[in-house]
């Protein structure tokens, strides 16, 4: 190893002290995320193993509420020596700990400790007083608040401790990339300290591969294939004319990500088309499309196609182009415009392209996405005036970030002006199964009854209000379970935030036939929805489910997210026999930037204060901030004396069934379980709760 630059750390004189990294204390950390803290500790342990740096660990009352040490410390630094304590808060007050340090013969201590302001500050200052040079790795320690961390750093610096961070410490110990284990350090940076660094490594490895093997020849054959720039241009046109949402645009751009399951097929595509369903193709902004370089390729009544620059095509239709269109009713009709599907055109019939097309079923299976084929019989697949050899339709899951179907069309595009037939886009297999048989009949019947039931419930709403003295707000202390939820706000919030944001369904996709409530920024993750449990969602949030599952008379438990800048119009709850509770988990600042109006009164949410109200009163919500508002929404049956209670229980059952069957896209409500979850769905909810049409 090269000599040490003056003023820099000498790795040969380093002893690493990892103090009180305990699972209980990690729950108190607020100045950084726990995964970030955990990764930084792992990075230091890995570094010590790579450089053969001795490590001492210790824990504060590990058999008490502070909890055991996180296992990763000794997993990644198996040579570390654990020094038990006898209750001392300051590890330096424990003689065996100090004796182990002295035996090492090292004079430079790299130290971490959770919590920073106690478990790191106390021994660090003590070590400096004893004549050691001490480096305090602050972001591998963790503290209960940002202010406490700032004060801790100031106090340590005044005492002669050198504050640093994990990235700087590992780099200083590494010293040079010109070493046999240089790639292992690169992996460490990318996996534990700075995930963005992994992207740099991937770019470098790709450049090395191109230099060795040459460019990808398939790419060279395509003169005008879609790029992120041309895709952005087409999407800007759609968004500016309210023909696509930002979520749909994000999904389209996601096709060009290197991590997409079908990146090879997409890289080979001659063109990509975005098919948008509209109410009227004659009302399209033709001038704007032409100004953006769009050229009319084909037009018939209810169908029009434009070729845009750079291999991106735009198709608009108001006629039926899918089996979903045929299954729609007046109540369930989805509001236009929306993106129906993305088309990937593999026009070349060369062997390498054919092989890529034939690999699509395996790719879909690996991704866990449903697939339907067209054209297997050899007769080709028709669409208006053209036909291709074959198609695969792929249906992404919600956790992929988008459920918009993908159409892979293979073969030369043959124009047949005589034929006007169209092989409809197949319905997603799970949806087709749900629409079949008894479920389809029940859905249609429920949709027809829902408006009548809502009308008949109006006098019942008046009766319910009289029973509650016409008050809209209820004291949360009347419901003992609210206190338990308020005590666990942080755990529920962290569990929800661990779910990928793009997995959380949008209300506009869940509800059918209620476009007033179809806000693009109102999302919900339902654990129980109108008395029906959602097992896969419960698997994503097992702690929250355990807290809410036994709430008496609960019909709804869902995380409700309202994005910044969104407004929920004035409305009333659909069934007056229920009360609604909001348990705030994340509230924008300032407080008055996010509020709810119930009747004539306005209310702002506060962490730790549940809001219980009668949502049959007209209410309206605003989030004028740029931050999301997250509440845990609980619905319970209204407390009533007998015999009203028995009547209300029966009506609630009927109303819940009609609402779910008549207005809910159940396949959109469910989120795919986290593959890492080891909780079987059967332990979250009974197996009979798989079909909301047939069981509760």
C-alpha positions as CSV (number, residue, x, y, z in Angstrom):
1,X,0.0,0.0,0.0
2,X,1.3,3.5,-0.8
3,X,2.3,5.8,2.0
4,X,-0.3,7.8,3.9
5,X,-0.7,11.4,2.9
6,X,0.1,13.7,5.8
7,X,-3.1,14.7,7.7
8,X,-5.0,11.7,6.4
9,X,-6.0,8.5,8.3
10,X,-3.6,5.6,8.5
11,X,-5.6,2.3,7.9
12,X,-2.9,0.3,9.7
13,X,-3.5,2.3,12.9
14,X,-7.3,2.1,12.9
15,X,-9.6,0.3,15.4
16,X,-13.3,0.4,14.5
17,X,-15.8,0.8,17.3
18,X,-19.5,0.0,16.4
19,X,-21.5,0.9,19.5
20,X,-25.2,0.2,20.4
21,X,-26.5,-0.6,16.9
22,X,-29.6,-2.2,18.3
23,X,-32.9,-2.9,16.8
24,X,-34.9,-1.1,19.5
25,X,-32.8,2.0,19.3
26,X,-33.1,2.1,15.5
27,X,-36.9,2.6,16.0
28,X,-36.1,5.9,17.7
29,X,-34.0,7.2,14.8
30,X,-35.6,10.2,13.0
31,X,-32.7,12.2,11.4
32,X,-32.4,9.6,8.6
33,X,-34.2,6.6,7.3
34,X,-33.6,3.3,9.0
35,X,-32.6,1.5,5.7
36,X,-30.1,4.3,5.0
37,X,-28.6,3.9,8.6
38,X,-28.5,0.2,8.3
39,X,-26.7,0.3,4.9
40,X,-24.1,2.7,6.3
41,X,-23.3,0.4,9.2
42,X,-23.0,-2.5,6.8
43,X,-20.7,-0.5,4.6
44,X,-18.3,0.1,7.5
45,X,-18.4,-3.5,8.6
46,X,-17.6,-4.6,5.0
47,X,-14.8,-2.1,4.8
48,X,-13.3,-3.4,8.0
49,X,-13.4,-7.0,6.6
50,X,-11.8,-5.9,3.3
51,X,-8.9,-4.1,5.0
52,X,-8.5,-6.4,8.0
53,X,-9.3,-3.6,10.4
54,X,-10.1,-4.9,13.9
55,X,-13.6,-4.2,15.2
56,X,-15.1,-4.0,18.7
57,X,-18.8,-4.0,19.3
58,X,-20.9,-3.5,22.3
59,X,-24.6,-3.1,23.2
60,X,-26.5,-1.3,25.9
61,X,-28.8,-3.7,27.9
62,X,-29.5,-5.8,24.7
63,X,-32.1,-7.9,26.7
64,X,-34.2,-4.8,27.4
65,X,-36.2,-2.4,25.3
66,X,-33.0,-1.3,23.4
67,X,-33.1,-4.7,21.7
68,X,-30.4,-6.9,20.3
69,X,-27.6,-5.7,18.0
70,X,-28.6,-5.8,14.3
71,X,-27.3,-9.1,12.9
72,X,-25.6,-7.5,9.9
73,X,-22.7,-6.1,12.1
74,X,-21.2,-9.5,12.9
75,X,-22.4,-11.0,9.6
76,X,-20.3,-8.6,7.5
77,X,-17.5,-8.3,10.1
78,X,-17.3,-11.9,11.5
79,X,-13.9,-11.1,13.1
80,X,-15.5,-8.4,15.3
81,X,-15.1,-8.9,19.1
82,X,-18.2,-8.3,21.2
83,X,-17.6,-6.6,24.6
84,X,-20.6,-7.0,27.0
85,X,-21.5,-4.1,29.4
86,X,-23.0,-4.1,32.9
87,X,-25.4,-1.2,32.3
88,X,-23.1,1.7,31.6
89,X,-24.6,4.3,29.3
90,X,-21.1,5.5,28.2
91,X,-19.3,2.5,26.8
92,X,-16.0,4.1,27.9
93,X,-17.1,3.7,31.5
94,X,-17.0,-0.1,31.0
95,X,-13.4,-1.2,32.0
96,X,-13.3,-4.4,29.7
97,X,-14.2,-2.2,26.7
98,X,-11.3,0.2,27.4
99,X,-9.0,-2.6,28.1
100,X,-9.8,-4.2,24.7
101,X,-9.0,-0.9,23.0
102,X,-5.7,-0.6,24.8
103,X,-4.8,-4.2,23.9
104,X,-5.2,-3.4,20.2
105,X,-2.4,-1.0,20.3
106,X,-4.3,1.3,17.8
107,X,-4.4,5.0,18.5
108,X,-6.9,6.0,15.8
109,X,-10.5,5.1,16.6
110,X,-13.3,5.1,13.9
111,X,-16.4,5.3,16.0
112,X,-20.2,5.0,15.5
113,X,-23.0,4.8,18.0
114,X,-26.8,4.8,18.2
115,X,-28.1,7.3,19.4
116,X,-25.6,9.9,18.2
117,X,-26.0,12.4,21.0
118,X,-25.3,9.8,23.7
119,X,-23.9,6.5,22.5
120,X,-21.4,8.2,20.1
121,X,-20.8,11.6,21.8
122,X,-20.0,10.2,25.3
123,X,-17.3,7.6,24.4
124,X,-15.9,9.8,21.6
125,X,-15.2,12.7,24.0
126,X,-13.9,10.3,26.6
127,X,-11.5,8.7,24.0
128,X,-10.1,12.1,23.0
129,X,-9.5,12.9,26.7
130,X,-7.6,9.7,27.0
131,X,-5.3,10.7,24.1
132,X,-6.8,8.9,21.1
133,X,-7.5,10.4,17.7
134,X,-11.3,9.9,17.1
135,X,-13.3,10.0,13.9
136,X,-17.1,10.0,14.5
137,X,-19.1,8.6,11.5
138,X,-22.3,10.5,12.1
139,X,-24.5,9.0,9.3
140,X,-23.7,5.5,10.6
141,X,-25.0,6.4,14.0
142,X,-28.5,7.9,13.9
143,X,-30.3,10.2,16.3
144,X,-33.8,11.0,17.6
145,X,-33.9,14.4,15.8
146,X,-32.0,16.5,13.3
147,X,-31.5,19.3,15.9
148,X,-30.0,16.7,18.4
149,X,-27.5,15.6,15.7
150,X,-26.4,19.2,14.9
151,X,-25.8,19.8,18.6
152,X,-23.9,16.5,18.9
153,X,-21.6,17.4,16.0
154,X,-20.9,20.8,17.5
155,X,-20.1,19.3,20.9
156,X,-17.8,16.6,19.5
157,X,-15.9,19.1,17.3
158,X,-15.3,21.4,20.3
159,X,-13.9,18.5,22.2
160,X,-11.5,17.5,19.4
161,X,-13.5,14.7,17.7
162,X,-13.4,14.7,13.9
163,X,-16.9,14.3,12.5
164,X,-17.2,12.6,9.1
165,X,-19.6,10.5,7.0
166,X,-19.6,6.9,5.8
167,X,-18.7,7.8,2.2
168,X,-15.7,9.9,3.2
169,X,-14.5,7.4,5.8
170,X,-14.6,4.4,3.4
171,X,-12.9,6.4,0.6
172,X,-10.2,7.6,3.1
173,X,-9.5,4.1,4.3
174,X,-9.6,2.7,0.7
175,X,-7.0,5.2,-0.4
176,X,-6.7,4.2,-4.1
177,X,-8.6,2.3,-6.8
178,X,-5.3,0.8,-7.9
179,X,-5.6,-2.2,-5.7
180,X,-6.7,-5.9,-6.3
181,X,-10.0,-5.4,-4.3
182,X,-10.9,-2.1,-6.1
183,X,-14.0,-3.7,-7.7
184,X,-15.2,-4.9,-4.3
185,X,-15.1,-1.3,-3.0
186,X,-17.0,-0.2,-6.1
187,X,-19.7,-2.8,-5.3
188,X,-19.8,-1.6,-1.7
189,X,-20.4,2.0,-2.7
190,X,-23.1,1.0,-5.1
191,X,-24.9,-1.5,-2.9
192,X,-24.7,0.2,0.5
193,X,-23.6,3.8,0.5
194,X,-24.7,5.4,-2.8
195,X,-27.1,3.4,-5.0
196,X,-26.7,6.1,-7.8
197,X,-23.0,4.9,-8.0
198,X,-24.3,1.6,-9.3
199,X,-25.7,3.3,-12.3
200,X,-22.2,4.7,-13.1
201,X,-20.8,1.2,-12.8
202,X,-23.5,-0.2,-15.2
203,X,-22.7,2.5,-17.7
204,X,-19.0,1.7,-17.5
205,X,-19.6,-2.0,-17.9
206,X,-21.8,-1.4,-20.9
207,X,-19.2,0.8,-22.5
208,X,-16.5,-1.9,-21.9
209,X,-18.8,-4.5,-23.5
210,X,-19.4,-2.3,-26.6
211,X,-15.7,-1.7,-26.9
212,X,-15.0,-5.4,-26.7
213,X,-18.0,-6.8,-28.7
214,X,-18.9,-3.9,-30.9
215,X,-22.3,-2.0,-31.1
216,X,-25.6,-3.9,-31.1
217,X,-26.1,-4.6,-34.7
218,X,-29.9,-4.7,-34.5
219,X,-29.9,-1.1,-33.3
220,X,-27.8,-0.1,-36.3
221,X,-30.5,-1.4,-38.7
222,X,-33.1,0.9,-37.4
223,X,-32.9,4.4,-38.8
224,X,-35.8,6.0,-37.0
225,X,-36.5,4.0,-33.9
226,X,-38.2,5.7,-30.9
227,X,-36.0,7.6,-28.4
228,X,-36.7,9.3,-25.1
229,X,-36.6,12.7,-26.9
230,X,-39.2,11.7,-29.5
231,X,-41.3,10.0,-26.9
232,X,-41.2,13.1,-24.7
233,X,-42.3,15.2,-27.6
234,X,-45.4,13.1,-28.3
235,X,-46.3,12.9,-24.7
236,X,-45.9,16.7,-24.2
237,X,-48.4,17.1,-27.1
238,X,-50.9,14.7,-25.4
239,X,-50.6,16.3,-22.0
240,X,-50.9,19.8,-23.2
241,X,-54.2,18.9,-24.9
242,X,-55.4,16.9,-21.9
243,X,-55.3,13.6,-23.8
244,X,-53.0,11.8,-21.3
245,X,-52.2,12.2,-17.6
246,X,-48.8,12.5,-16.1
247,X,-49.1,8.9,-14.8
248,X,-49.8,7.7,-18.3
249,X,-46.8,9.7,-19.6
250,X,-44.6,8.2,-16.9
251,X,-45.7,4.7,-18.0
252,X,-44.9,5.5,-21.6
253,X,-41.4,6.8,-20.7
254,X,-40.9,3.7,-18.6
255,X,-40.9,1.6,-21.8
256,X,-37.5,3.1,-22.6
257,X,-35.9,2.3,-19.2
258,X,-33.1,-0.2,-19.3
259,X,-34.7,-2.1,-16.5
260,X,-37.9,-2.8,-18.4
261,X,-38.6,-6.6,-18.7
262,X,-38.9,-6.3,-22.5
263,X,-36.0,-4.0,-23.1
264,X,-34.6,-6.2,-25.9
265,X,-37.9,-6.2,-27.8
266,X,-38.4,-2.5,-27.3
267,X,-34.8,-1.8,-28.5
268,X,-35.7,-3.6,-31.7
269,X,-39.0,-2.0,-32.3
270,X,-39.5,-0.1,-35.6
271,X,-42.1,2.1,-33.9
272,X,-44.1,2.5,-30.7
273,X,-47.7,3.7,-30.8
274,X,-49.8,5.2,-28.0
275,X,-53.5,4.3,-28.4
276,X,-55.8,6.8,-26.7
277,X,-59.5,6.3,-26.2
278,X,-61.5,9.5,-26.8
279,X,-65.2,10.4,-27.0
280,X,-65.0,12.0,-30.4
281,X,-62.1,11.6,-32.9
282,X,-63.4,14.6,-34.9
283,X,-62.7,16.9,-31.9
284,X,-59.0,16.2,-31.8
285,X,-56.5,19.1,-31.9
286,X,-55.4,18.5,-35.6
287,X,-53.5,21.8,-35.8
288,X,-51.4,21.1,-32.7
289,X,-50.7,17.6,-34.0
290,X,-49.6,18.9,-37.4
291,X,-47.5,21.6,-35.8
292,X,-45.7,18.9,-33.8
293,X,-44.8,17.1,-37.1
294,X,-47.7,14.6,-37.1
295,X,-48.8,13.2,-40.4
296,X,-52.2,11.6,-41.0
297,X,-51.6,8.0,-41.8
298,X,-55.2,6.5,-41.7
299,X,-58.7,7.7,-40.8
300,X,-62.1,6.2,-40.7
301,X,-65.2,7.0,-38.5
302,X,-64.2,6.7,-34.9
303,X,-60.5,5.8,-35.6
304,X,-57.5,7.9,-36.7
305,X,-53.7,7.3,-36.8
306,X,-50.9,9.9,-36.9
307,X,-47.3,9.2,-37.6
308,X,-45.1,11.4,-35.4
309,X,-41.4,12.1,-35.9
310,X,-38.9,9.6,-34.5
311,X,-40.9,6.4,-34.7
312,X,-43.7,7.3,-32.3
313,X,-47.3,7.0,-33.6
314,X,-50.5,8.3,-32.0
315,X,-53.8,6.4,-32.5
316,X,-57.1,7.7,-31.3
317,X,-60.4,5.7,-31.3
318,X,-63.9,6.2,-30.1
319,X,-65.1,2.9,-31.6
320,X,-64.8,-0.5,-29.8
321,X,-61.2,-1.7,-30.1
322,X,-61.1,-4.1,-27.1
323,X,-63.2,-6.6,-25.3
324,X,-63.3,-4.2,-22.4
325,X,-65.2,-1.7,-24.6
326,X,-67.9,-4.3,-25.3
327,X,-68.2,-5.1,-21.6
328,X,-68.8,-1.5,-20.5
329,X,-72.2,-0.3,-19.3
330,X,-73.4,3.2,-18.8
331,X,-72.5,3.0,-15.1
332,X,-69.1,1.4,-15.6
333,X,-68.0,3.3,-18.6
334,X,-64.5,4.7,-18.0
335,X,-64.1,8.4,-18.5
336,X,-62.3,9.5,-21.8
337,X,-59.6,10.2,-22.7
338,X,-57.3,7.5,-21.4
339,X,-54.4,5.5,-22.8
340,X,-55.8,2.1,-23.8
341,X,-52.5,0.4,-24.6
342,X,-49.0,0.8,-25.9
343,X,-48.1,-0.9,-29.2
344,X,-44.6,-2.2,-29.9
345,X,-44.1,-2.8,-33.6
346,X,-41.6,-5.6,-34.6
347,X,-41.9,-5.3,-38.3
348,X,-38.8,-7.2,-39.4
349,X,-39.3,-11.0,-39.9
350,X,-35.6,-11.7,-39.6
351,X,-34.6,-14.7,-37.5
352,X,-33.2,-12.7,-34.6
353,X,-36.4,-10.5,-34.4
354,X,-38.6,-13.6,-34.6
355,X,-36.7,-15.2,-31.8
356,X,-37.2,-12.0,-29.7
357,X,-40.9,-12.2,-30.4
358,X,-41.1,-15.8,-29.5
359,X,-39.3,-15.1,-26.2
360,X,-42.1,-12.8,-25.0
361,X,-44.2,-15.5,-23.1
362,X,-41.1,-16.5,-21.1
363,X,-40.3,-12.8,-20.3
364,X,-43.9,-12.2,-19.2
365,X,-43.9,-15.3,-17.0
366,X,-40.6,-14.2,-15.4
367,X,-42.1,-10.7,-14.7
368,X,-45.3,-12.2,-13.3
369,X,-47.4,-10.5,-16.0
370,X,-50.4,-12.1,-17.8
371,X,-50.3,-12.8,-21.5
372,X,-52.7,-13.5,-24.3
373,X,-51.7,-14.4,-27.9
374,X,-53.4,-13.6,-31.2
375,X,-52.8,-15.1,-34.6
376,X,-51.7,-18.6,-33.5
377,X,-53.8,-20.2,-36.2
378,X,-51.7,-18.6,-39.0
379,X,-54.5,-16.4,-40.3
380,X,-52.9,-13.2,-39.1
381,X,-54.3,-10.5,-36.9
382,X,-56.5,-7.8,-38.4
383,X,-56.9,-4.2,-37.3
384,X,-59.0,-1.9,-39.5
385,X,-57.2,-1.8,-42.8
386,X,-54.0,-3.6,-41.9
387,X,-52.9,-7.0,-40.7
388,X,-49.8,-8.5,-39.1
389,X,-48.6,-12.1,-38.6
390,X,-49.2,-12.4,-34.9
391,X,-49.6,-10.5,-31.6
392,X,-48.8,-11.0,-28.0
393,X,-50.8,-8.9,-25.4
394,X,-49.0,-8.5,-22.1
395,X,-50.7,-7.1,-18.9
396,X,-48.4,-5.5,-16.4
397,X,-49.2,-5.7,-12.7
398,X,-49.8,-2.6,-10.5
399,X,-46.4,-2.9,-8.8
400,X,-44.6,-2.4,-12.1
401,X,-45.8,1.2,-12.1
402,X,-48.5,0.8,-14.7
403,X,-51.3,-1.6,-15.7
404,X,-51.6,-0.3,-19.2
405,X,-51.5,-3.3,-21.6
406,X,-48.6,-3.8,-24.1
407,X,-49.3,-5.0,-27.6
408,X,-46.4,-6.7,-29.4
409,X,-47.1,-6.9,-33.1
410,X,-44.9,-9.1,-35.2
411,X,-44.5,-9.2,-39.0
412,X,-44.7,-7.0,-42.0
413,X,-47.6,-4.5,-42.0
414,X,-49.9,-5.5,-44.8
415,X,-52.4,-3.0,-46.0
416,X,-55.8,-4.4,-47.0
417,X,-58.1,-1.5,-47.9
418,X,-61.0,-3.9,-48.6
419,X,-61.1,-5.4,-45.1
420,X,-62.4,-3.3,-42.3
421,X,-62.5,-5.9,-39.6
422,X,-60.7,-5.7,-36.3
423,X,-59.5,-8.4,-33.9
424,X,-60.3,-6.8,-30.5
425,X,-57.7,-6.4,-27.8
426,X,-58.3,-9.2,-25.4
427,X,-59.4,-8.5,-21.9
428,X,-56.8,-9.2,-19.2
429,X,-57.2,-12.9,-18.2
430,X,-58.0,-12.1,-14.5
431,X,-60.5,-9.5,-15.4
432,X,-62.1,-11.9,-18.0
433,X,-62.5,-14.5,-15.4
434,X,-64.1,-12.1,-13.0
435,X,-66.5,-10.9,-15.7
436,X,-67.6,-14.4,-16.5
437,X,-70.7,-16.3,-15.3
438,X,-72.4,-15.4,-12.0
439,X,-70.1,-12.5,-11.2
440,X,-71.0,-10.7,-14.4
441,X,-74.7,-11.1,-13.7
442,X,-74.3,-9.9,-10.1
443,X,-72.2,-6.9,-11.2
444,X,-74.8,-5.8,-13.8
445,X,-77.7,-6.3,-11.3
446,X,-75.8,-4.4,-8.6
447,X,-75.0,-1.5,-10.9
448,X,-78.7,-1.2,-11.8
449,X,-79.8,-1.2,-8.2
450,X,-77.1,1.2,-6.8
451,X,-78.9,4.5,-7.8
452,X,-82.2,3.3,-6.5
453,X,-80.7,2.3,-3.2
454,X,-79.0,5.7,-2.8
455,X,-82.3,7.4,-3.3
456,X,-84.1,5.2,-0.8
457,X,-81.4,5.8,1.8
458,X,-82.0,9.6,2.1
459,X,-84.8,9.3,4.8
460,X,-82.6,6.8,6.6
461,X,-79.8,9.4,6.6
462,X,-82.1,11.8,8.4
463,X,-83.0,9.2,11.0
464,X,-79.3,8.4,11.6
465,X,-78.5,12.1,12.2
466,X,-81.4,12.5,14.6
467,X,-80.0,9.5,16.6
468,X,-76.7,11.4,16.9
469,X,-78.3,14.8,17.7
470,X,-77.4,16.1,14.3
471,X,-73.7,16.4,15.2
472,X,-71.1,15.9,12.5
473,X,-68.1,15.4,14.8
474,X,-67.6,12.7,17.5
475,X,-65.1,12.7,20.3
476,X,-62.4,10.1,19.4
477,X,-62.2,9.1,23.0
478,X,-65.6,7.5,22.6
479,X,-63.8,4.8,20.6
480,X,-61.1,3.1,22.6
481,X,-59.3,1.7,19.6
482,X,-58.3,5.2,18.4
483,X,-55.8,5.5,21.2
484,X,-54.0,2.4,20.1
485,X,-53.8,3.6,16.6
486,X,-52.4,7.0,17.6
487,X,-49.7,5.2,19.7
488,X,-48.5,3.4,16.5
489,X,-48.7,6.2,14.0
490,X,-45.0,6.1,13.2
491,X,-45.0,2.3,12.6
492,X,-48.1,2.5,10.3
493,X,-46.7,5.5,8.4
494,X,-43.3,3.8,7.9
495,X,-44.9,0.5,6.8
496,X,-47.1,2.4,4.2
497,X,-44.2,4.5,2.9
498,X,-42.2,1.3,2.3
499,X,-44.8,0.3,-0.4
500,X,-43.7,1.6,-3.8
501,X,-45.7,4.7,-4.5
502,X,-46.6,3.6,-8.0
503,X,-48.2,0.4,-6.6
504,X,-50.8,2.4,-4.7
505,X,-54.0,2.5,-6.8
506,X,-55.6,5.7,-8.0
507,X,-59.2,6.1,-6.9
508,X,-60.2,6.9,-10.5
509,X,-59.1,3.4,-11.5
510,X,-60.9,1.7,-8.6
511,X,-64.3,3.5,-9.0
512,X,-66.5,3.1,-12.0
513,X,-69.3,5.5,-13.0
514,X,-68.3,8.2,-10.5
515,X,-66.2,10.7,-12.4
516,X,-66.8,13.5,-9.9
517,X,-64.5,11.7,-7.5
518,X,-62.0,10.6,-10.2
519,X,-59.1,12.8,-8.9
520,X,-55.8,11.7,-10.4
521,X,-54.1,12.6,-7.1
522,X,-56.3,10.6,-4.7
523,X,-54.8,7.2,-4.0
524,X,-55.8,4.5,-1.6
525,X,-54.3,1.2,-0.3
526,X,-57.2,-0.7,1.1
527,X,-56.8,-3.5,3.7
528,X,-60.5,-3.8,4.2
529,X,-62.9,-2.3,1.6
530,X,-66.6,-2.1,2.3
531,X,-66.5,-5.2,4.6
532,X,-64.3,-7.2,2.1
533,X,-60.7,-7.9,3.2
534,X,-58.0,-7.4,0.6
535,X,-55.5,-10.1,1.5
536,X,-52.6,-9.2,-0.8
537,X,-52.7,-5.6,0.5
538,X,-52.8,-6.8,4.1
539,X,-49.6,-8.7,3.3
540,X,-47.9,-5.5,2.4
541,X,-48.8,-3.8,5.7
542,X,-49.0,-6.7,8.3
543,X,-48.4,-4.4,11.3
544,X,-51.2,-2.1,10.4
545,X,-53.5,-5.0,9.6
546,X,-52.8,-6.5,13.0
547,X,-53.7,-3.2,14.6
548,X,-57.0,-2.7,12.8
549,X,-58.4,-6.1,12.0
550,X,-60.2,-6.5,15.3
551,X,-61.7,-3.0,15.5
552,X,-65.4,-3.5,16.4
553,X,-67.9,-3.2,13.5
554,X,-65.2,-2.0,11.1
555,X,-66.2,-2.0,7.4
556,X,-63.2,0.0,5.9
557,X,-59.5,0.3,6.6
558,X,-57.5,2.0,4.0
559,X,-54.5,4.3,3.6
560,X,-55.8,7.5,1.9
561,X,-53.3,9.7,0.1
562,X,-54.1,13.1,-1.3
563,X,-51.3,14.6,-3.4
564,X,-50.3,18.2,-3.1
565,X,-52.4,20.6,-5.2
566,X,-55.4,18.3,-5.3
567,X,-59.0,19.2,-4.4
568,X,-61.8,16.7,-3.6
569,X,-65.1,18.3,-4.6
570,X,-68.0,18.6,-2.2
571,X,-69.8,15.2,-1.7
572,X,-71.5,13.0,0.8
573,X,-70.8,9.4,2.0
574,X,-72.8,6.8,0.2
575,X,-74.3,5.1,3.3
576,X,-75.4,7.0,6.4
577,X,-75.2,4.0,8.8
578,X,-71.4,4.5,9.1
579,X,-69.0,6.8,10.9
580,X,-65.6,7.7,9.4
581,X,-62.3,8.1,11.3
582,X,-59.2,9.8,9.9
583,X,-55.9,8.9,11.8
584,X,-53.4,11.4,10.4
585,X,-50.1,9.8,9.4
586,X,-48.4,12.6,7.4
587,X,-49.7,16.2,7.4
588,X,-48.5,18.9,5.1
589,X,-47.2,22.2,6.5
590,X,-48.4,24.8,7.2
591,X,-51.4,23.1,8.8
592,X,-54.0,25.3,7.2
593,X,-52.7,24.4,3.7
594,X,-54.5,21.1,4.0
595,X,-58.0,21.1,5.4
596,X,-61.4,19.4,5.3
597,X,-64.8,21.2,5.3
598,X,-67.6,19.2,7.0
599,X,-70.9,21.0,6.8
600,X,-70.1,24.7,7.6
601,X,-66.9,24.0,9.6
602,X,-63.3,23.6,8.5
603,X,-60.8,21.4,10.2
604,X,-57.0,20.8,9.7
605,X,-55.5,17.4,10.6
606,X,-52.9,17.1,13.4
607,X,-50.7,14.2,14.1
608,X,-51.9,12.3,17.2
609,X,-55.5,13.6,17.0
610,X,-58.0,11.3,15.2
611,X,-61.0,12.9,13.5
612,X,-64.2,10.9,13.8
613,X,-67.1,12.4,11.8
614,X,-70.4,11.6,10.0
615,X,-69.5,11.6,6.3
616,X,-73.2,11.7,5.3
617,X,-72.7,15.5,5.9
618,X,-71.5,17.3,2.9
619,X,-67.7,17.5,3.0
620,X,-64.9,18.8,0.8
621,X,-61.1,18.6,0.9
622,X,-58.2,20.8,-0.2
623,X,-54.5,20.2,-0.2
624,X,-53.0,23.5,-1.3
625,X,-49.4,22.4,-0.3
626,X,-46.8,20.6,-2.5
627,X,-46.7,17.7,0.0
628,X,-49.0,14.6,0.2
629,X,-51.5,14.2,3.0
630,X,-51.7,10.6,4.3
631,X,-54.4,9.4,6.7
632,X,-55.5,5.9,7.8
633,X,-59.2,5.9,7.0
634,X,-61.5,3.7,9.2
635,X,-65.2,3.2,8.7
636,X,-67.3,1.7,11.5
637,X,-71.0,1.0,11.9
638,X,-72.7,3.8,13.7
639,X,-73.3,3.0,17.4
640,X,-77.1,2.6,17.8
641,X,-79.6,1.1,20.3
642,X,-81.6,-1.9,19.4
643,X,-83.6,-2.6,17.3
644,X,-82.0,0.1,15.1
645,X,-78.6,-1.6,15.5
646,X,-79.9,-4.8,14.0
647,X,-81.5,-2.9,11.1
648,X,-78.4,-0.9,10.5
649,X,-76.2,-4.1,10.5
650,X,-78.4,-5.6,7.8
651,X,-78.6,-2.5,5.7
652,X,-74.8,-2.1,6.0
653,X,-74.3,-5.6,4.6
654,X,-76.5,-4.9,1.7
655,X,-75.0,-1.4,1.0
656,X,-71.4,-2.8,1.1
657,X,-72.2,-5.6,-1.3
658,X,-74.0,-3.3,-3.7
659,X,-71.2,-0.7,-3.6
660,X,-68.4,-3.2,-4.2
661,X,-70.2,-5.1,-6.9
662,X,-71.7,-2.0,-8.6
663,X,-68.9,0.5,-8.5
664,X,-65.6,-1.2,-7.8
665,X,-62.9,-2.5,-10.1
666,X,-61.6,-5.1,-7.7
667,X,-58.6,-6.0,-9.8
668,X,-57.5,-2.4,-9.6
669,X,-58.0,-2.3,-5.9
670,X,-55.6,-5.1,-5.1
671,X,-51.8,-4.6,-5.1
672,X,-49.5,-7.5,-5.8
673,X,-47.9,-8.8,-2.5
674,X,-44.3,-7.9,-1.8
675,X,-42.2,-10.9,-2.9
676,X,-40.1,-10.6,0.2
677,X,-43.2,-11.0,2.5
678,X,-43.2,-14.3,4.3
679,X,-46.8,-14.0,5.6
680,X,-49.2,-16.3,3.7
681,X,-52.4,-14.7,2.5
682,X,-54.3,-17.4,4.4
683,X,-53.0,-16.0,7.7
684,X,-54.1,-12.4,6.7
685,X,-57.7,-13.2,5.8
686,X,-59.8,-16.4,5.1
687,X,-59.3,-18.1,1.8
688,X,-63.0,-17.5,1.1
689,X,-62.3,-13.8,0.7
690,X,-60.8,-14.1,-2.7
691,X,-63.9,-13.2,-4.7
692,X,-65.8,-10.2,-3.3
693,X,-68.8,-11.2,-5.4
694,X,-69.4,-14.5,-3.5
695,X,-68.1,-14.1,0.0
696,X,-67.3,-11.7,2.8
